[in-house]
Amino acid sequence: MQKPVTELAVKRRLNRLLIEQGKCLRKCPGRSPWLNELGNYYIAEINTDNVIQANVDLEALARKKGVMKSGEAITGEM
């Protein structure tokens, strides 16, 4: 059985890791004109706001960076 983890918790875990590298995970607003280009999530540099990576798969990145365990699954926001 998968342990549910909220999307917000995963975003916070990733940002704690990324901030050490001068980066942050951002969510593109649903009505943004850049949604098609950036995707739902993207990574940007903190100091310059330059986009480093667009179209980030939140769960895949979290697993790759080791902030989500194999027994966890993302649930909707609470």
Summary of the structure (lengths in Angstrom):
residues: 78
radius of gyration: 12.8
end to end distance: 20.0
largest distance: 41.8
contacts: 187
relative contact order: 0.28
helix: 35%
strand: 27%
